Amino acid sequence: MRIVFVGAVESSVIALEALIRMGRAPTLVVTLPPELAGRHSDFADLGAMGRTAGCAIRYTADINHPDVLEAMTSVEPDLTFVIGWSQVCRQPFRDVARLGTIGFHPAALPRLRGRAVIPWTILRGEGVTGSTLFWLDEGIDSGPILLQRLFAVAADETARSLYAKHTTNLREMVVEAVTLVETDNPPRIEQDNDQASYCAKRTAQDGLIDWNASAGSVLRLIRAVGDPYPGAFSFYDGERIRIDAALEFEKAGRYIGLVGQVQCYSTRGFVVLCGDGACIEVLAWASPTGKRPAVHGRFHPHAS
């Protein structure tokens, strides 16, 4: 089977590696040039892995460009995988492969179609999610489902832990998908559009912490937008401080102070008061100085 593989992020590496290991190395790998790595916080260059496996490599910033379609057509693919590519794949692209084009989405489609799905899953407090391989169509994450694995979202789930669960599924599902396609009768389960929901794009600036929110809400943001994404942040004394890990401070009501104010130091970090009167204990952070903010100093929503 001749496969074209498209991707440019960490999950793309995992899926590509799985195909190579099962003896289905793609004929052509289409990926983002390294100089455009800033487009994805979890960018990964597939070039070295692809070349080692004997794949032709095509770098592009536009998956629908005529030159890319020509390169794909020249290898006469049976199947195309799009794993970790944020651009809409138009019909001329989808029509190149004889058997169709398969995409991956880290949600239980038809729920949570769209962008920034892993952060939104945590921010919304979803109890169950899923990893989905589906046939691309003219919509956004709306095509018939090939494979789907549902699983529970942990109460303390982080972006990294949820990302890892999806990629573990993806590694196995890609192999299963190829096997199903080779049977010549792979599943094409239509989605129920009445059950669909849509996630909007998020940017790095959406990680700004609102200290007026409850401690639970602040902690949820920190878990949702951390590694491999840009992270939650605030400003102290003109410096941007990224907060990478925190827990709810156990002694509720112990400190009386201002919202966003550092109440004390702990053995592991420092304690900040939130809008509901509860505190969080910051365990890991990054700043230009690396120092803890001063006790009774206050975080602000902007640099000045």
Beta strands, then each sheet from edge to edge (+ up, - down):
strand 1: 3-6
strand 2: 28-31
strand 3: 56-59
strand 4: 79-82
strand 5: 101-105
strand 6: 113-114
strand 7: 128-135
strand 8: 145-152
strand 9: 198-199
strand 10: 232-236
strand 11: 239-248
strand 12: 262-265
strand 13: 270-273
strand 14: 279-286
sheet 1: 3+ 2+ 1+ 4+ 5+ 7- 8+
sheet 2: 6+ 9+
sheet 3: 10+ 11- 14+ 13- 12+
end
